[in-house]
Structure formats: C-alpha cells, structure tokens
C-alpha cells in the first residue's frame, strides 16, 4: 500500500483522507495522538501497491549483537524544500527498513574495536580494508554520558557513513544513512505535523529535549514510539542524514534543544563549534569533540 502525505490538503484534493484509516499499533498514547493531529495530514491510496515489508532482526556476524529493523511503506512525500524556502518538494519513496532505535554503543563498538574479527588476528579479513575504522578518542567515547543501552554519539557524518559501509560488507545487505525525505517521512509516520509540536504533553511523551532531559542523553526507547514503532526519532540525539542537496545534515533536534527546535522538520548543519576543542590539525574526520548531541540510525534498502 502506498500513500501520499502532505501538510496542505490542497495538495491532495482537500477534505478528509480518502485512503485507509491510520492505525497506531493499539497504543492508547498513539491513538490519541493520531486523533489530535489527523487533520494536519492528507492521505490518498496509490495504485499497484508493492508487497508489504516485514520487520526483521539483524545479527552482526561473528558477534552476539543484534538490532531491529522496522518497515516503512513506500509513498509519495511532499515536504518543504529547505534549499528553496517557501517551496515544496515531491519525492517518490520506495518502501524501506529503518532502525527501530538509533545505533547503540554495543553496535558501534563492534566496528570501532574490530570485535567482529577473530581474537588474535593479525591480518584483516578479506575485503576489510575497503573501509576505515574510527581513530582513538581523547577519553571515553561515550564522554561519561551513558553506555549500556545508550545510543552511540559524537561521531562525524564520515564516521556514520563508514559504519554503514562496514555493516553492509559484514551483512551482505545495503545499509546506509537515510535521506532527509526518508527520515522526515518515517518520523511523521502519517501522524505528526512537520513543524513544531505545540502540545507539550505530546512532545514530553515521545522525546528527550532541553525541557525534560536535564542536560544529558537518556537510554534508548524510554519514551513512546511513533505510529510506526520507531523510538527517539525526535530528541535524545539529533540524527545524521543525507541532505536534499547531498550535504550532511542532522535532523529532529536533541536533548540540548528547546521544544521549538525538536520536531520532524528540525534540521541543522555542522558548525565549527562542534569540533572547537579538537587539538588536531587537521581535525578528526571521525569524531565531533563538541558534538555529543549527534547520533544516527541506519536504513536498509528494499
């Protein structure tokens, strides 16, 4: 089943949604959310629907580390064009899988410390030199902000991309960072508005942000998931995406951002302040010394 999602009813003929009714997985919080904002989203059913995707669990080979991937149905998504203010961009999206949570330290450290290679190995596995591993950090990689059950943080866009390359090599699947359109589409999940969330109770229910995080990230999946079962799409850590213009961008806001900057359309480019205290010349290509509010989740192509 395919959908068209738009913030303006005129884009799909106006009126009430003509497609199937949205279900929020039976969660009362999500059902109330859907009822509250349904008028902000329009749906029309697309013909020739693709076969629905199924959730799956991925084990990182040669380890016991697992993570879950959830399906997002394909559709035509209309979003504000951040490269051309005041205009909109229409994007056709194939169905894809996206991480149920952000990439955890348990996952990222397999890549960082070569925990997927046999103990005592002196030579890299065949093909392993096709990607590079992160440089050592100046202190604990988690900055003392939380480890077990927490999302990996503070890596650069390059560090996130290299992880995806490594994971693709290890699993044989095509893992990558989401595009802006994919990320925003998955974040809204047919329910949330694109812009700021006016309902404080709604935001508190799904996101860690400056108003409730007390200045620190929190364990993953401790807030409510969105209507497609995805945790922490808003707040906790802002997430790396490939921008509409091909440049790196983080989306969704983080635990350091105020409420007005934590919403599905929130976006920010890296600034020099994110690596200000890095003493290296040139600065690290893998780590943001002053960017502990950044993480990422992966997409797998259909």
C-alpha positions as CSV (number, residue, x, y, z in Angstrom):
1,X,0.0,0.0,0.0
2,X,1.3,3.5,-0.9
3,X,0.3,6.8,0.5
4,X,0.7,10.5,-0.4
5,X,1.4,12.6,2.6
6,X,1.0,16.4,2.5
7,X,0.9,19.2,5.0
8,X,-1.6,21.2,2.9
9,X,-5.0,19.5,2.0
10,X,-5.0,21.3,-1.4
11,X,-2.1,19.1,-2.5
12,X,-4.4,16.0,-2.5
13,X,-7.7,17.5,-3.3
14,X,-8.6,18.7,0.2
15,X,-11.2,17.2,2.5
16,X,-10.8,14.2,4.8
17,X,-8.3,11.4,3.9
18,X,-9.7,9.2,1.2
19,X,-7.2,6.3,1.8
20,X,-7.2,3.7,4.6
21,X,-7.6,4.7,8.2
22,X,-4.3,5.1,10.2
23,X,-3.7,2.6,12.9
24,X,-1.2,3.3,15.7
25,X,-0.5,-0.2,16.8
26,X,-3.2,-0.2,19.5
27,X,-1.1,2.1,21.8
28,X,-3.6,4.5,23.5
29,X,-1.0,7.3,23.5
30,X,-0.5,6.9,19.8
31,X,-4.3,6.6,19.1
32,X,-4.9,9.9,21.0
33,X,-2.0,11.5,19.1
34,X,-3.5,10.4,15.8
35,X,-6.9,11.7,16.7
36,X,-5.4,15.1,17.7
37,X,-3.5,15.8,14.6
38,X,-5.1,13.8,11.8
39,X,-6.4,16.9,10.2
40,X,-2.8,18.0,9.5
41,X,-2.1,15.1,7.2
42,X,-3.8,14.0,4.0
43,X,-3.6,10.5,2.5
44,X,-4.5,9.1,-0.8
45,X,-4.0,5.5,-1.8
46,X,-1.7,4.8,-4.6
47,X,-2.5,2.1,-7.2
48,X,-0.3,-1.0,-7.8
49,X,0.8,-1.4,-4.2
50,X,4.1,-3.1,-3.5
51,X,4.3,-6.2,-1.4
52,X,4.4,-5.1,2.3
53,X,7.8,-5.4,4.0
54,X,8.2,-7.3,7.3
55,X,10.3,-6.4,10.4
56,X,13.5,-8.3,10.9
57,X,16.3,-8.7,13.4
58,X,19.9,-8.3,12.2
59,X,22.8,-10.0,14.0
60,X,26.2,-8.6,13.4
61,X,28.2,-11.6,12.1
62,X,30.8,-13.1,14.4
63,X,29.1,-11.4,17.4
64,X,26.0,-11.7,19.6
65,X,25.0,-8.1,18.9
66,X,21.6,-7.7,17.4
67,X,19.4,-4.8,16.4
68,X,15.9,-4.5,14.9
69,X,14.8,-3.0,11.6
70,X,11.2,-1.9,11.0
71,X,9.5,-1.4,7.6
72,X,8.3,1.9,6.3
73,X,5.8,1.7,3.4
74,X,6.6,3.4,0.2
75,X,4.8,6.6,-0.8
76,X,4.9,10.0,-2.4
77,X,6.0,12.5,0.2
78,X,5.6,16.3,-0.2
79,X,7.9,18.3,2.1
80,X,9.1,21.8,2.5
81,X,12.2,22.3,0.4
82,X,15.0,23.5,2.8
83,X,17.1,24.6,-0.1
84,X,14.4,26.8,-1.6
85,X,12.4,28.5,1.2
86,X,8.7,28.8,0.5
87,X,8.6,25.9,-2.0
88,X,7.8,22.2,-1.7
89,X,9.5,19.1,-3.0
90,X,7.7,16.0,-4.1
91,X,9.7,12.7,-3.5
92,X,8.7,9.2,-4.6
93,X,9.9,6.8,-1.9
94,X,10.2,3.1,-2.2
95,X,9.4,1.0,0.9
96,X,12.5,0.7,3.1
97,X,13.6,-0.6,6.6
98,X,14.9,1.8,9.2
99,X,16.4,1.1,12.7
100,X,13.9,0.8,15.5
101,X,16.4,2.8,17.5
102,X,19.5,4.8,16.9
103,X,22.7,2.8,16.5
104,X,23.8,1.8,20.0
105,X,27.3,1.8,21.6
106,X,27.1,-2.0,21.6
107,X,26.7,-1.9,17.8
108,X,29.2,0.9,17.0
109,X,31.9,-0.6,19.2
110,X,32.0,-3.8,17.2
111,X,33.0,-1.6,14.3
112,X,35.3,0.7,16.4
113,X,37.3,-2.1,18.1
114,X,37.2,-4.8,15.4
115,X,35.2,-7.1,17.7
116,X,33.9,-9.0,14.7
117,X,37.4,-10.2,13.8
118,X,38.8,-13.4,15.3
119,X,40.8,-12.9,18.5
120,X,44.5,-12.6,17.8
121,X,44.0,-11.9,14.1
122,X,47.0,-10.0,12.6
123,X,45.6,-9.6,9.1
124,X,42.2,-8.0,8.3
125,X,39.5,-10.3,6.9
126,X,39.3,-10.3,3.1
127,X,37.9,-7.0,1.8
128,X,38.1,-5.4,5.3
129,X,40.4,-2.7,4.0
130,X,37.6,-1.3,1.9
131,X,36.6,0.8,4.9
132,X,38.4,2.6,7.7
133,X,37.9,2.4,11.4
134,X,37.5,5.3,13.8
135,X,40.6,7.0,15.2
136,X,41.1,6.7,19.0
137,X,39.1,9.2,21.1
138,X,40.8,11.5,23.6
139,X,38.8,10.0,26.5
140,X,35.9,7.5,26.9
141,X,34.0,7.5,23.6
142,X,30.7,7.9,25.5
143,X,32.0,11.1,27.3
144,X,30.7,9.6,30.5
145,X,27.1,10.3,29.4
146,X,26.0,6.7,29.4
147,X,26.9,3.4,27.7
148,X,24.9,0.2,28.1
149,X,21.5,0.8,26.5
150,X,22.5,4.2,25.1
151,X,22.9,5.4,21.6
152,X,26.4,6.0,20.2
153,X,27.1,9.7,20.0
154,X,29.6,12.3,18.9
155,X,30.6,10.7,15.6
156,X,31.0,12.8,12.4
157,X,29.0,12.2,9.3
158,X,32.0,10.4,7.9
159,X,32.1,8.2,10.9
160,X,28.4,7.3,10.5
161,X,28.9,6.6,6.7
162,X,31.9,4.4,7.3
163,X,29.9,2.4,9.8
164,X,27.2,1.8,7.2
165,X,29.8,0.7,4.7
166,X,31.3,-1.7,7.2
167,X,27.9,-3.0,8.2
168,X,26.9,-3.6,4.6
169,X,30.2,-5.5,4.0
170,X,29.7,-7.7,7.1
171,X,26.0,-8.5,6.5
172,X,25.7,-8.5,2.7
173,X,22.7,-6.1,2.9
174,X,22.7,-2.5,1.7
175,X,22.8,-0.3,4.8
176,X,23.2,3.5,4.6
177,X,22.1,6.7,6.2
178,X,18.6,7.9,5.5
179,X,17.9,10.7,3.1
180,X,16.2,13.8,4.6
181,X,12.9,12.8,2.8
182,X,13.1,9.2,4.2
183,X,13.9,10.4,7.7
184,X,11.1,13.0,7.9
185,X,8.6,10.7,6.3
186,X,9.5,7.9,8.8
187,X,9.5,10.4,11.7
188,X,6.0,11.8,11.0
189,X,4.6,8.3,10.4
190,X,1.3,9.8,9.0
191,X,0.6,11.3,12.4
192,X,2.9,14.1,13.4
193,X,2.9,17.6,11.9
194,X,6.0,18.6,10.0
195,X,6.6,21.7,12.1
196,X,6.9,22.5,15.9
197,X,4.7,20.4,18.2
198,X,2.5,22.7,20.2
199,X,1.2,20.0,22.6
200,X,3.8,19.8,25.4
201,X,2.3,16.6,26.7
202,X,2.7,15.0,23.2
203,X,6.3,16.2,23.0
204,X,7.2,15.0,26.5
205,X,5.7,11.6,25.7
206,X,8.0,10.9,22.7
207,X,11.1,13.0,23.1
208,X,14.0,13.9,25.4
209,X,14.8,17.6,24.9
210,X,16.0,20.5,26.9
211,X,12.7,20.8,28.8
212,X,12.9,17.3,30.3
213,X,16.3,15.8,29.7
214,X,18.2,17.6,32.5
215,X,21.2,18.2,30.2
216,X,22.1,14.6,29.4
217,X,21.1,11.9,26.9
218,X,18.9,9.0,28.1
219,X,18.8,5.3,27.4
220,X,17.2,4.4,24.1
221,X,13.5,3.5,23.8
222,X,12.4,5.0,27.2
223,X,9.9,7.3,25.6
224,X,6.8,6.3,23.5
225,X,7.5,5.1,19.9
226,X,5.8,6.8,16.9
227,X,3.0,5.3,15.0
228,X,5.4,3.0,13.0
229,X,7.1,1.8,16.2
230,X,10.3,3.9,15.9
231,X,11.8,5.2,19.1
232,X,13.6,8.6,19.7
233,X,13.1,9.9,16.2
234,X,12.7,13.3,18.0
235,X,15.1,14.4,20.7
236,X,17.7,12.4,22.6
237,X,20.2,12.6,19.8
238,X,19.9,14.5,16.5
239,X,20.4,12.1,13.6
240,X,22.7,12.3,10.6
241,X,21.0,12.2,7.2
242,X,22.0,12.9,3.6
243,X,20.6,16.3,2.8
244,X,18.3,17.1,-0.1
245,X,21.3,18.9,-1.7
246,X,23.6,16.0,-0.9
247,X,25.3,17.6,2.1
248,X,25.3,16.2,5.6
249,X,22.6,17.4,7.9
250,X,21.2,16.4,11.3
251,X,17.5,16.1,11.9
252,X,15.0,16.0,14.7
253,X,16.7,18.0,17.4
254,X,18.4,16.6,20.5
255,X,18.5,16.6,24.3
256,X,20.1,20.1,24.3
257,X,17.5,21.8,22.1
258,X,14.4,23.7,23.3
259,X,10.9,22.4,22.4
260,X,10.6,24.7,19.3
261,X,13.6,23.0,17.7
262,X,12.5,19.4,18.3
263,X,10.1,18.4,15.5
264,X,10.1,16.4,12.3
265,X,11.3,19.3,10.1
266,X,14.1,20.4,12.5
267,X,17.5,20.4,10.7
268,X,21.0,21.7,11.3
269,X,24.3,21.7,9.5
270,X,27.6,21.1,11.3
271,X,29.3,24.2,12.5
272,X,33.0,24.8,13.6
273,X,31.7,24.9,17.2
274,X,31.1,21.1,17.0
275,X,34.9,20.5,16.8
276,X,36.2,23.6,18.5
277,X,38.2,21.8,21.2
278,X,39.8,19.2,18.9
279,X,43.5,19.9,19.1
280,X,44.4,18.0,15.9
281,X,45.4,19.8,12.7
282,X,43.6,18.8,10.6
283,X,40.7,17.9,13.0
284,X,39.5,14.4,13.3
285,X,37.4,13.1,10.5
286,X,35.6,10.6,12.8
287,X,34.7,12.5,16.0
288,X,32.9,15.7,17.0
289,X,34.7,16.7,20.2
290,X,32.0,19.2,21.0
291,X,29.0,17.4,19.4
292,X,27.8,14.8,21.9
293,X,24.2,15.6,20.9
294,X,24.6,13.8,17.5
295,X,24.0,10.2,16.6
296,X,22.4,8.2,13.7
297,X,20.2,5.3,12.7
298,X,20.5,3.1,9.6
299,X,18.3,2.4,6.6
300,X,18.3,-0.8,4.7
301,X,17.2,-0.6,1.0
302,X,14.4,-2.9,-0.3
